[in-house]
Amino acid sequence: MATAIKIPATAEDVDRLMLDLGHAARAAAAELALAPRSVKDKALNEAARALRESVPAILSANETDLAAARAAGRNAAYLDRLMLNPSRIEGIAKGLEAVAALDDPVGDTIARWTRPNGLVISRVRVPLGVVGIIYESRPNVTADAGALTLKSGNAAILRGGSDSHASSVAILGCLKRGLAAAGLPEDSIQLVPTTDREAVGAMLRGLGGTIDVIVPRGGKSLVERVQNEARVPVFAHLEGICHTYVDAAADLEMARRIVVNAKMRRTGVCGATECLLVDANARQDLMGPLVKALLDAGCEVRGDESARKADPRVRAASPDDYGHEFLDAVIAVKTVDGVDGAIRHIARYGSQHTDAIVTADQSSADKFLQRVDSAIVLHNASTQFADGGEFGMGAEIGIATGKMHARGPVGVEQLTTFKYVVRGDGQVRPG
């Protein structure tokens, strides 16, 4: 059963509470590491059922969060990230089922070989242990993170933002119903019950060695704090400064569709394009139709001289607009000297998150895909596909832009490590 929680009143109480969560998670992780796929999948499918049965209660909780956010003067993009509706809840439920349908990575043999002395060595996937997830404003992360950690045999300690706390509590209740139905420890997925910021500090210190990795998902200030203060490994990206480059050889209609979707489908997600790069060598007028399409879709365009000449509605871009994550219906536009110019611009201003090229020239596409050093690179597709669900991973905890262990969408496989299993028949090492 879940550990009894007392809401803390002092910093000492917060530390004590967080240590209790850590020890409970460590105990649950030991059991989860041995849980068969059928049991984990039952928990996920039962949680999906509970979500569908709890739509009114979840929407009521979400409205509490939305009302507080409106009262605090949050902008439209922020409210969109926070908002749940029946369609989004159904999407969350389907996401749980999609994770359940994934292959279970735990116990997979990655490699196996036999040494001349007869030793048989296997590299086998195992869970990381306890994963701490710190996130803001997106209540769906509660379900995504809980599902992915459970499927990969890890326990989770979730610290959602105060702005989405009521929604997260409601979703967590559904996850715990799934765990109980499958006979798994309810402490497998825990939500920090306090919004005290000291709880984040306690997690970053590792909870007495009980947390194995931290995954932050939120704004720049949160991620910077985690990266600066964490004493345990971190899977994170600081900013999603994503680019779409439209090459001279691009199909105009395709480029128009991709650019508008990449920016405007959901402006507040980390895969939204923040800068449009247009080839100065285009034989056709690419800039005008692309800028017009963005403006007509309700996007503010801040551009260089070429963009301003293309449409008088374009505002002059400042140097700070390049390399900026707007997370809103605002985009920076710049003309570059072909694919090489685009690659140079992205190297200077990008965040190694997601960048795309639109072109019919395969050689230009190959050069871009090879030389742009980002976690995700795309050819003739929207940057909004930077998502674990769209990659067939069921869901994701976040997009990692580091180069150690996990890069790109962090899904089930990325939440495992490995150990070496060595089988012998009496071998000893000679002196």
Secondary structure, DSSP 8 states (H G I E B T S, - for coil): ---------SHHHHHHHHHHHHHHHHHHHHHHTT--HHHHHHHHHHHHHHHHHTHHHHHHHHHHHHHHHHHTT--HHHHHHH---HHHHHHHHHHHHHHHHS---TT-EEEEEE-TTS-EEEEEEEE-SEEEEEE-S-THHHHHHHHHHHHTT-EEEEE--GGGHHHHHHHHHHHHHHHHHHT--GGGEEE-----THHHHHHHTTTTTT--EEEEES-HHHHHHHHHH-SS-B---S---EEEEE-TTS-HHHHHHHHHHHHHS-TTSTTSEEEEEEETT-SS--HHHHHHHHHHTT-EEEE-HHHHHH-TT-EE--GGGTT----SSEEEEEEESHHHHHHHHHHHH--SSEEEEE-S-HHHHHHHHHH--SSEEEESS-GGG-STTTTTSS--S-EE-SSSS--EE--TGGGEEEEEEEE-SS-----
